[in-house]
Amino acid sequence: MTLARPATPVQPDAVSEIRPAARPHQRDHRVDALRGLALLMMLVDHVPDDMVNRITMRNFGFADAAEIFVLLAGYASYLAYGRLIEKSGWRAGIERILGRCVKLYFYQTGMLMLFVWTVRHWRHYQPVPEYILEPELAHGYDWLWRVLTFDALPSYLNILPLYIILLALFPLFYLGLRERPWILFAGSALVWAAANLNPALTLKNWLDPNGWYLDPFGWQFLYVLGILAAAFARDRGGDLPYHPHVRVACYAYIVGAIYVSFPYAYFHVPQLWPWPVPPGEGKTTFAPWRLLDIMAIFYLVQSSSVARRFSDGRIGQALAMLGRHSLEVFALGSVLDLIGRLTFGTFGSSLTLQILVNVVGLGLTFALAIPLDLYRRRKRAAARR
């Protein structure tokens, strides 16, 4: 595999050799659509009693929506900040990255404060299951400085802090990409391997003696792979090389993962795999079987013309709209997840309530994304004029 080095311009007579299928003037919506799909899966996965989460990808393989989110975060970081550094220099790129990190931090802090305030007030009227909010956050304000410094990460609010750390490290990753891509890959892989061999290699979490649920030392490898994939596909119109044998191997692995991880008990079918796989097995350190699962899915999508056509269609564009506004959609989804958990925990999870919660949640998600996308288009049109 060879990566296009950003510092070296491509000669016109070599273009046909390195990107025979490039589409320089056609936007590739597959990444946005895949990210939008991940956001919808997160919306239902974070409500344990939601029946819809029985058909999300976490039940049909080793990986889940979190892997998609982090992988595509690396991919999008290269497209947004790597190109900016090439065009406007390191200072402009680092300033933009710092601004984005600050924005992510305020979103994380705002969601956390809203979580605690909502649960504390809900408890005045109805009992709240303990799993919805850690007991340490239920009373007093001793926890405040801990959550503000990421010394404490509550459940369901642990992915943005991971993203902030990885994004802050992007200039270092990008420097490695420009100078020695294989050294970047090997160094990142070694850190990932160390985290898997020694789970104690993590950041401490006041709310969990095992540390961060999404260990940055393990998950950084997925982010780096996203950066490398974006650099590799840059001069190919977003496409990864189409190799039939590789695709067959990816399909075989995915089928095997489904066979092992399928929720047989959910659907009342005989257990075909003799040993049950615990939910989230290996997620904290980002285990190898999860790595292979998500990379197989990503390769099949980014090497597929069918996936490209789907992303250009009506459903694909609806998903891509969510993906283009992932931060706002994720924040709203996290709040809706809390309301869903409180609703089911208080009033039960009848079929009528299931339908109501899911329809309202889906409707509000698109009600947020549609005006954001319209504003984005108008802003771009004004800039062109």
DRENDO-1510 file (C-alpha; in Angstrom, 1 decimal, always signed):
<recs>
REC; n; res; u; v; w
REC; 1; MET; +0.0; +0.0; +0.0 .
REC; 2; THR; +1.3; +3.4; -0.9 .
REC; 3; LEU; +0.1; +6.7; +0.5 .
REC; 4; ALA; +0.0; +9.9; -1.4 .
REC; 5; ARG; +2.5; +12.3; +0.3 .
REC; 6; PRO; +0.8; +15.6; +0.8 .
REC; 7; ALA; +4.0; +17.6; +0.3 .
REC; 8; THR; +4.7; +16.1; -3.2 .
REC; 9; PRO; +2.4; +17.3; -6.0 .
REC; 10; VAL; +1.2; +14.7; -8.5 .
REC; 11; GLN; +2.4; +15.2; -12.1 .
REC; 12; PRO; -0.4; +15.4; -14.7 .
REC; 13; ASP; +1.0; +12.5; -16.8 .
REC; 14; ALA; +1.0; +10.2; -13.8 .
REC; 15; VAL; -2.6; +10.8; -12.8 .
REC; 16; SER; -4.0; +8.0; -14.9 .
REC; 17; GLU; -1.6; +5.6; -13.3 .
REC; 18; ILE; -2.4; +6.3; -9.7 .
REC; 19; ARG; -6.2; +6.9; -9.8 .
REC; 20; PRO; -7.9; +5.2; -12.7 .
REC; 21; ALA; -11.3; +5.4; -11.0 .
REC; 22; ALA; -10.9; +8.9; -9.4 .
REC; 23; ARG; -13.9; +11.2; -9.4 .
REC; 24; PRO; -12.3; +14.6; -8.6 .
REC; 25; HIS; -15.5; +16.6; -9.1 .
REC; 26; GLN; -18.0; +14.2; -7.5 .
REC; 27; ARG; -18.4; +14.1; -3.7 .
REC; 28; ASP; -18.2; +10.7; -2.1 .
REC; 29; HIS; -21.2; +10.5; +0.3 .
REC; 30; ARG; -20.4; +7.0; +1.6 .
REC; 31; VAL; -18.5; +8.2; +4.7 .
REC; 32; ASP; -21.2; +10.7; +5.6 .
REC; 33; ALA; -23.9; +8.1; +5.1 .
REC; 34; LEU; -22.1; +5.5; +7.1 .
REC; 35; ARG; -21.6; +8.0; +9.9 .
REC; 36; GLY; -25.2; +8.9; +9.8 .
REC; 37; LEU; -26.2; +5.2; +10.1 .
REC; 38; ALA; -23.8; +4.9; +13.1 .
REC; 39; LEU; -25.5; +7.9; +14.8 .
REC; 40; LEU; -29.0; +6.2; +14.4 .
REC; 41; MET; -27.6; +3.0; +15.8 .
REC; 42; MET; -26.2; +4.8; +18.8 .
REC; 43; LEU; -29.6; +6.4; +19.3 .
REC; 44; VAL; -31.2; +3.1; +20.0 .
REC; 45; ASP; -28.2; +1.2; +21.4 .
REC; 46; HIS; -27.9; +3.5; +24.4 .
REC; 47; VAL; -31.4; +2.7; +25.5 .
REC; 48; PRO; -31.1; -0.9; +26.9 .
REC; 49; ASP; -34.8; -1.5; +26.9 .
REC; 50; ASP; -35.4; -0.4; +23.3 .
REC; 51; MET; -36.4; -3.3; +21.2 .
REC; 52; VAL; -35.0; -1.7; +18.0 .
REC; 53; ASN; -31.4; -2.2; +19.3 .
REC; 54; ARG; -31.9; -5.9; +18.8 .
REC; 55; ILE; -31.3; -5.4; +15.0 .
REC; 56; THR; -28.3; -3.1; +15.1 .
REC; 57; MET; -24.9; -4.2; +14.1 .
REC; 58; ARG; -23.7; -4.9; +17.7 .
REC; 59; ASN; -25.8; -8.0; +17.6 .
REC; 60; PHE; -24.5; -9.2; +14.3 .
REC; 61; GLY; -20.7; -9.0; +14.7 .
REC; 62; PHE; -18.0; -8.0; +17.1 .
REC; 63; ALA; -18.0; -4.3; +16.4 .
REC; 64; ASP; -20.7; -1.7; +16.9 .
REC; 65; ALA; -21.5; +1.9; +16.1 .
REC; 66; ALA; -18.7; +3.3; +18.3 .
REC; 67; GLU; -16.1; +1.8; +16.0 .
REC; 68; ILE; -17.7; +3.4; +13.0 .
REC; 69; PHE; -17.7; +6.8; +14.8 .
REC; 70; VAL; -14.0; +6.7; +15.7 .
REC; 71; LEU; -12.8; +5.3; +12.4 .
REC; 72; LEU; -14.6; +7.9; +10.4 .
REC; 73; ALA; -13.5; +10.6; +12.9 .
REC; 74; GLY; -9.9; +9.8; +11.8 .
REC; 75; TYR; -11.0; +9.7; +8.1 .
REC; 76; ALA; -12.8; +13.1; +8.4 .
REC; 77; SER; -9.9; +14.7; +10.4 .
REC; 78; TYR; -7.5; +14.1; +7.5 .
REC; 79; LEU; -10.0; +15.5; +5.0 .
REC; 80; ALA; -10.7; +18.6; +7.1 .
REC; 81; TYR; -7.5; +19.4; +8.9 .
REC; 82; GLY; -4.8; +17.6; +6.8 .
REC; 83; ARG; -5.9; +19.5; +3.7 .
REC; 84; LEU; -6.1; +22.7; +5.6 .
REC; 85; ILE; -2.5; +22.3; +6.8 .
REC; 86; GLU; -1.4; +21.6; +3.2 .
REC; 87; LYS; -3.2; +24.7; +1.9 .
REC; 88; SER; -2.8; +27.2; +4.7 .
REC; 89; GLY; +0.0; +25.9; +6.9 .
REC; 90; TRP; +0.5; +24.5; +10.3 .
REC; 91; ARG; -0.7; +27.5; +12.2 .
REC; 92; ALA; -4.1; +27.6; +10.5 .
REC; 93; GLY; -4.6; +23.9; +10.9 .
REC; 94; ILE; -3.7; +23.9; +14.6 .
REC; 95; GLU; -5.9; +26.9; +15.3 .
REC; 96; ARG; -8.8; +25.1; +13.6 .
REC; 97; ILE; -8.2; +21.9; +15.6 .
REC; 98; LEU; -8.0; +23.7; +18.9 .
REC; 99; GLY; -11.2; +25.5; +18.1 .
REC; 100; ARG; -12.9; +22.2; +17.3 .
REC; 101; CYS; -11.6; +20.7; +20.6 .
REC; 102; VAL; -13.0; +23.6; +22.6 .
REC; 103; LYS; -16.4; +23.1; +20.9 .
REC; 104; LEU; -16.4; +19.4; +21.6 .
REC; 105; TYR; -15.4; +20.1; +25.2 .
REC; 106; PHE; -18.4; +22.5; +25.7 .
REC; 107; TYR; -20.8; +20.0; +24.1 .
REC; 108; GLN; -19.5; +17.3; +26.5 .
REC; 109; THR; -19.8; +19.5; +29.5 .
REC; 110; GLY; -23.2; +20.8; +28.6 .
REC; 111; MET; -24.6; +17.3; +28.0 .
REC; 112; LEU; -23.2; +16.1; +31.4 .
REC; 113; MET; -24.7; +19.0; +33.3 .
REC; 114; LEU; -28.0; +18.4; +31.6 .
REC; 115; PHE; -27.8; +14.7; +32.5 .
REC; 116; VAL; -27.2; +15.3; +36.2 .
REC; 117; TRP; -29.8; +18.1; +36.4 .
REC; 118; THR; -32.5; +15.9; +34.6 .
REC; 119; VAL; -31.9; +12.8; +36.7 .
REC; 120; ARG; -31.9; +14.7; +40.0 .
REC; 121; HIS; -35.2; +16.4; +39.2 .
REC; 122; TRP; -36.7; +13.2; +37.9 .
REC; 123; ARG; -36.0; +11.5; +41.2 .
REC; 124; HIS; -38.4; +14.0; +42.9 .
REC; 125; TYR; -41.3; +12.2; +41.2 .
REC; 126; GLN; -40.2; +8.7; +40.3 .
REC; 127; PRO; -37.4; +6.3; +41.3 .
REC; 128; VAL; -34.6; +6.2; +38.8 .
REC; 129; PRO; -32.6; +3.0; +38.2 .
REC; 130; GLU; -29.0; +3.3; +39.4 .
REC; 131; TYR; -27.5; +2.4; +36.1 .
REC; 132; ILE; -28.8; +5.6; +34.5 .
REC; 133; LEU; -26.5; +7.8; +36.6 .
REC; 134; GLU; -23.5; +6.8; +38.7 .
REC; 135; PRO; -24.3; +7.1; +42.5 .
REC; 136; GLU; -21.2; +9.4; +42.9 .
REC; 137; LEU; -23.0; +12.0; +40.7 .
REC; 138; ALA; -26.3; +11.8; +42.5 .
REC; 139; HIS; -25.6; +14.1; +45.4 .
REC; 140; GLY; -23.4; +17.1; +46.1 .
REC; 141; TYR; -20.9; +18.8; +43.8 .
REC; 142; ASP; -17.7; +17.1; +44.7 .
REC; 143; TRP; -17.7; +15.5; +41.3 .
REC; 144; LEU; -17.8; +18.7; +39.4 .
REC; 145; TRP; -14.1; +19.3; +39.0 .
REC; 146; ARG; -13.5; +15.6; +38.2 .
REC; 147; VAL; -15.9; +15.6; +35.2 .
REC; 148; LEU; -14.5; +19.0; +34.0 .
REC; 149; THR; -11.0; +17.6; +33.9 .
REC; 150; PHE; -12.1; +14.2; +32.5 .
REC; 151; ASP; -11.0; +12.5; +35.7 .
REC; 152; ALA; -14.5; +11.1; +35.8 .
REC; 153; LEU; -16.4; +9.8; +32.7 .
REC; 154; PRO; -20.0; +8.7; +33.2 .
REC; 155; SER; -21.5; +5.9; +31.2 .
REC; 156; TYR; -22.8; +6.8; +27.7 .
REC; 157; LEU; -20.8; +10.0; +27.8 .
REC; 158; ASN; -17.3; +8.6; +27.1 .
REC; 159; ILE; -16.8; +8.9; +23.4 .
REC; 160; LEU; -16.4; +12.7; +23.0 .
REC; 161; PRO; -13.5; +12.9; +25.5 .
REC; 162; LEU; -11.8; +10.1; +23.5 .
REC; 163; TYR; -12.4; +12.1; +20.3 .
REC; 164; ILE; -11.0; +15.3; +21.9 .
REC; 165; ILE; -7.8; +13.5; +22.9 .
REC; 166; LEU; -7.4; +11.9; +19.5 .
REC; 167; LEU; -8.1; +15.2; +17.6 .
REC; 168; ALA; -5.6; +17.1; +19.8 .
REC; 169; LEU; -3.0; +14.5; +18.7 .
REC; 170; PHE; -3.9; +14.9; +15.0 .
REC; 171; PRO; -1.0; +17.3; +14.2 .
REC; 172; LEU; +1.4; +14.6; +15.6 .
REC; 173; PHE; -0.3; +11.9; +13.5 .
REC; 174; TYR; -0.3; +14.1; +10.4 .
REC; 175; LEU; +3.4; +14.8; +10.8 .
REC; 176; GLY; +4.1; +11.1; +11.0 .
REC; 177; LEU; +1.9; +10.6; +7.9 .
REC; 178; ARG; +3.9; +13.2; +5.9 .
REC; 179; GLU; +7.3; +11.9; +6.9 .
REC; 180; ARG; +7.1; +8.2; +7.4 .
REC; 181; PRO; +3.5; +6.6; +7.0 .
REC; 182; TRP; +4.7; +3.1; +7.9 .
REC; 183; ILE; +6.4; +4.3; +11.1 .
REC; 184; LEU; +3.1; +6.0; +12.0 .
REC; 185; PHE; +1.3; +2.7; +11.4 .
REC; 186; ALA; +3.8; +0.6; +13.2 .
REC; 187; GLY; +4.1; +2.9; +16.2 .
REC; 188; SER; +0.3; +3.2; +16.6 .
REC; 189; ALA; -0.1; -0.6; +16.2 .
REC; 190; LEU; +2.5; -1.2; +19.0 .
REC; 191; VAL; +0.7; +1.1; +21.4 .
REC; 192; TRP; -2.5; -0.7; +20.6 .
REC; 193; ALA; -1.0; -4.1; +21.1 .
REC; 194; ALA; +0.5; -3.0; +24.5 .
REC; 195; ALA; -3.0; -1.8; +25.6 .
REC; 196; ASN; -4.4; -5.2; +24.7 .
REC; 197; LEU; -1.6; -7.1; +26.4 .
REC; 198; ASN; -1.8; -4.9; +29.5 .
REC; 199; PRO; -5.4; -3.6; +30.1 .
REC; 200; ALA; -3.9; -1.5; +33.0 .
REC; 201; LEU; -2.5; +0.8; +30.3 .
REC; 202; THR; -5.3; +3.3; +30.4 .
REC; 203; LEU; -6.4; +6.6; +31.9 .
REC; 204; LYS; -8.0; +6.6; +35.3 .
REC; 205; ASN; -11.7; +7.1; +35.9 .
REC; 206; TRP; -13.0; +8.1; +39.3 .
REC; 207; LEU; -16.3; +6.4; +38.5 .
REC; 208; ASP; -14.7; +3.1; +37.3 .
REC; 209; PRO; -11.7; +1.3; +38.9 .
REC; 210; ASN; -10.9; -0.2; +35.5 .
REC; 211; GLY; -10.2; +3.2; +33.9 .
REC; 212; TRP; -11.7; +4.7; +30.8 .
REC; 213; TYR; -14.2; +2.5; +29.1 .
REC; 214; LEU; -12.8; +3.4; +25.7 .
REC; 215; ASP; -9.1; +3.2; +26.4 .
REC; 216; PRO; -7.3; +5.9; +24.3 .
REC; 217; PHE; -4.2; +3.7; +24.0 .
REC; 218; GLY; -6.2; +1.0; +22.2 .
REC; 219; TRP; -8.6; +3.1; +20.3 .
REC; 220; GLN; -6.0; +5.5; +18.9 .
REC; 221; PHE; -5.1; +2.8; +16.4 .
REC; 222; LEU; -8.5; +2.9; +14.8 .
REC; 223; TYR; -8.3; +6.7; +14.5 .
REC; 224; VAL; -4.9; +6.4; +12.9 .
REC; 225; LEU; -6.2; +3.7; +10.5 .
REC; 226; GLY; -9.0; +6.2; +9.5 .
REC; 227; ILE; -6.3; +8.8; +8.7 .
REC; 228; LEU; -4.3; +6.4; +6.7 .
REC; 229; ALA; -7.3; +5.2; +4.7 .
REC; 230; ALA; -8.3; +8.8; +3.9 .
REC; 231; ALA; -4.7; +9.6; +2.7 .
REC; 232; PHE; -4.6; +6.4; +0.6 .
REC; 233; ALA; -8.0; +7.0; -1.0 .
REC; 234; ARG; -7.5; +10.7; -1.5 .
REC; 235; ASP; -6.3; +10.4; -5.1 .
REC; 236; ARG; -8.8; +7.7; -6.0 .
REC; 237; GLY; -12.0; +9.6; -5.5 .
REC; 238; GLY; -12.5; +8.1; -2.0 .
REC; 239; ASP; -12.3; +4.5; -3.4 .
REC; 240; LEU; -10.2; +1.8; -1.9 .
REC; 241; PRO; -8.8; -0.7; -4.4 .
REC; 242; TYR; -11.2; -3.4; -5.5 .
REC; 243; HIS; -9.6; -6.9; -4.9 .
REC; 244; PRO; -12.1; -9.8; -5.3 .
REC; 245; HIS; -10.1; -12.1; -3.0 .
REC; 246; VAL; -9.9; -9.5; -0.3 .
REC; 247; ARG; -13.6; -8.9; -0.6 .
REC; 248; VAL; -14.3; -12.6; -0.3 .
REC; 249; ALA; -12.1; -12.8; +2.9 .
REC; 250; CYS; -14.0; -9.8; +4.4 .
REC; 251; TYR; -17.4; -11.3; +3.7 .
REC; 252; ALA; -16.2; -14.6; +5.2 .
REC; 253; TYR; -15.0; -12.9; +8.4 .
REC; 254; ILE; -18.2; -10.9; +8.7 .
REC; 255; VAL; -20.3; -14.1; +8.3 .
REC; 256; GLY; -18.2; -15.8; +10.9 .
REC; 257; ALA; -18.6; -12.9; +13.3 .
REC; 258; ILE; -22.4; -13.0; +12.8 .
REC; 259; TYR; -22.4; -16.8; +13.5 .
REC; 260; VAL; -20.5; -16.2; +16.8 .
REC; 261; SER; -22.2; -13.1; +18.0 .
REC; 262; PHE; -25.8; -13.6; +16.8 .
REC; 263; PRO; -28.4; -13.0; +19.6 .
REC; 264; TYR; -29.9; -16.5; +19.5 .
REC; 265; ALA; -31.8; -16.0; +22.8 .
REC; 266; TYR; -33.4; -12.7; +21.5 .
REC; 267; PHE; -34.9; -14.5; +18.6 .
REC; 268; HIS; -35.7; -17.8; +20.4 .
REC; 269; VAL; -33.6; -19.9; +18.0 .
REC; 270; PRO; -31.2; -22.7; +19.0 .
REC; 271; GLN; -27.7; -21.7; +20.1 .
REC; 272; LEU; -25.5; -22.6; +17.2 .
REC; 273; TRP; -22.3; -21.3; +18.8 .
REC; 274; PRO; -21.4; -23.4; +21.8 .
REC; 275; TRP; -20.0; -20.5; +23.9 .
REC; 276; PRO; -21.9; -17.3; +24.4 .
REC; 277; VAL; -20.1; -14.1; +23.6 .
REC; 278; PRO; -20.6; -11.5; +26.3 .
REC; 279; PRO; -21.8; -8.1; +25.0 .
REC; 280; GLY; -19.0; -5.6; +24.4 .
REC; 281; GLU; -16.3; -8.3; +24.8 .
REC; 282; GLY; -12.9; -6.7; +24.1 .
REC; 283; LYS; -14.4; -3.2; +23.5 .
REC; 284; THR; -12.4; -1.4; +26.2 .
REC; 285; THR; -9.0; -2.1; +24.6 .
REC; 286; PHE; -10.4; -2.5; +21.1 .
REC; 287; ALA; -9.6; -6.1; +20.7 .
REC; 288; PRO; -8.2; -7.6; +17.4 .
REC; 289; TRP; -11.5; -9.4; +16.5 .
REC; 290; ARG; -13.3; -6.0; +16.7 .
REC; 291; LEU; -10.5; -4.4; +14.6 .
REC; 292; LEU; -10.9; -7.0; +11.8 .
REC; 293; ASP; -14.7; -6.7; +11.9 .
REC; 294; ILE; -14.9; -3.0; +11.5 .
REC; 295; MET; -12.1; -2.8; +8.9 .
REC; 296; ALA; -13.8; -5.6; +6.8 .
REC; 297; ILE; -17.0; -3.6; +6.8 .
REC; 298; PHE; -15.2; -0.3; +5.9 .
REC; 299; TYR; -13.3; -1.9; +3.1 .
REC; 300; LEU; -16.4; -3.4; +1.6 .
REC; 301; VAL; -18.2; -0.1; +1.7 .
REC; 302; GLN; -15.3; +2.0; +0.4 .
REC; 303; SER; -14.5; -0.4; -2.5 .
REC; 304; SER; -18.1; -0.8; -3.6 .
REC; 305; SER; -19.7; +1.2; -6.4 .
REC; 306; VAL; -23.1; -0.1; -5.2 .
REC; 307; ALA; -22.5; +1.6; -1.8 .
REC; 308; ARG; -21.5; +4.8; -3.7 .
REC; 309; ARG; -24.8; +4.7; -5.7 .
REC; 310; PHE; -26.8; +4.0; -2.5 .
REC; 311; SER; -25.2; +6.9; -0.7 .
REC; 312; ASP; -26.2; +9.1; -3.7 .
REC; 313; GLY; -29.9; +7.9; -3.4 .
REC; 314; ARG; -32.7; +9.3; -1.3 .
REC; 315; ILE; -32.1; +7.1; +1.7 .
REC; 316; GLY; -28.3; +7.5; +1.5 .
REC; 317; GLN; -28.6; +11.2; +1.3 .
REC; 318; ALA; -30.9; +11.3; +4.4 .
REC; 319; LEU; -28.2; +9.3; +6.3 .
REC; 320; ALA; -25.5; +11.5; +4.9 .
REC; 321; MET; -27.3; +14.6; +6.1 .
REC; 322; LEU; -27.1; +13.3; +9.7 .
REC; 323; GLY; -23.4; +12.4; +9.2 .
REC; 324; ARG; -22.6; +15.9; +8.0 .
REC; 325; HIS; -23.8; +17.3; +11.3 .
REC; 326; SER; -22.6; +14.5; +13.5 .
REC; 327; LEU; -21.7; +16.6; +16.6 .
REC; 328; GLU; -25.1; +18.2; +16.9 .
REC; 329; VAL; -27.0; +15.0; +16.1 .
REC; 330; PHE; -24.9; +13.0; +18.5 .
REC; 331; ALA; -25.6; +15.6; +21.3 .
REC; 332; LEU; -29.3; +15.6; +20.7 .
REC; 333; GLY; -29.3; +11.7; +20.5 .
REC; 334; SER; -27.5; +11.5; +23.8 .
REC; 335; VAL; -30.2; +13.6; +25.5 .
REC; 336; LEU; -32.9; +11.6; +23.8 .
REC; 337; ASP; -31.3; +8.4; +25.0 .
REC; 338; LEU; -31.4; +9.7; +28.6 .
REC; 339; ILE; -35.1; +10.6; +28.2 .
REC; 340; GLY; -35.7; +7.1; +26.7 .
REC; 341; ARG; -34.0; +5.3; +29.6 .
REC; 342; LEU; -35.9; +7.4; +32.2 .
REC; 343; THR; -39.2; +6.8; +30.4 .
REC; 344; PHE; -38.8; +3.1; +30.1 .
REC; 345; GLY; -37.4; +2.8; +33.6 .
REC; 346; THR; -40.4; +4.7; +35.0 .
REC; 347; PHE; -43.4; +3.7; +32.9 .
REC; 348; GLY; -42.3; +0.3; +31.5 .
REC; 349; SER; -41.4; -0.7; +28.0 .
REC; 350; SER; -44.8; -1.6; +26.4 .
REC; 351; LEU; -45.1; -1.8; +22.6 .
REC; 352; THR; -47.0; +1.5; +22.5 .
REC; 353; LEU; -44.3; +3.3; +24.4 .
REC; 354; GLN; -41.6; +1.7; +22.3 .
REC; 355; ILE; -43.2; +3.0; +19.1 .
REC; 356; LEU; -43.8; +6.5; +20.7 .
REC; 357; VAL; -40.2; +6.8; +21.9 .
REC; 358; ASN; -38.6; +5.7; +18.7 .
REC; 359; VAL; -40.9; +7.7; +16.4 .
REC; 360; VAL; -40.4; +10.9; +18.5 .
REC; 361; GLY; -36.6; +10.3; +18.7 .
REC; 362; LEU; -36.2; +9.7; +15.0 .
REC; 363; GLY; -38.4; +12.7; +14.2 .
REC; 364; LEU; -36.5; +15.1; +16.4 .
REC; 365; THR; -33.2; +13.9; +15.0 .
REC; 366; PHE; -34.2; +14.8; +11.5 .
REC; 367; ALA; -36.0; +18.0; +12.7 .
REC; 368; LEU; -32.6; +19.1; +13.9 .
REC; 369; ALA; -30.5; +17.9; +10.9 .
REC; 370; ILE; -32.7; +19.4; +8.1 .
REC; 371; PRO; -32.5; +23.1; +9.1 .
REC; 372; LEU; -28.8; +22.7; +9.9 .
REC; 373; ASP; -28.2; +21.3; +6.4 .
REC; 374; LEU; -30.2; +24.0; +4.7 .
REC; 375; TYR; -28.2; +26.6; +6.6 .
REC; 376; ARG; -25.0; +24.9; +5.5 .
REC; 377; ARG; -26.0; +24.9; +1.8 .
REC; 378; ARG; -27.0; +28.6; +1.9 .
REC; 379; LYS; -23.8; +29.5; +3.6 .
REC; 380; ARG; -21.8; +27.7; +0.9 .
REC; 381; ALA; -23.8; +29.2; -1.9 .
REC; 382; ALA; -23.2; +32.7; -0.4 .
REC; 383; ALA; -19.5; +31.9; -0.2 .
REC; 384; ARG; -19.4; +30.9; -3.9 .
REC; 385; ARG; -21.2; +34.1; -4.9 .
</recs>
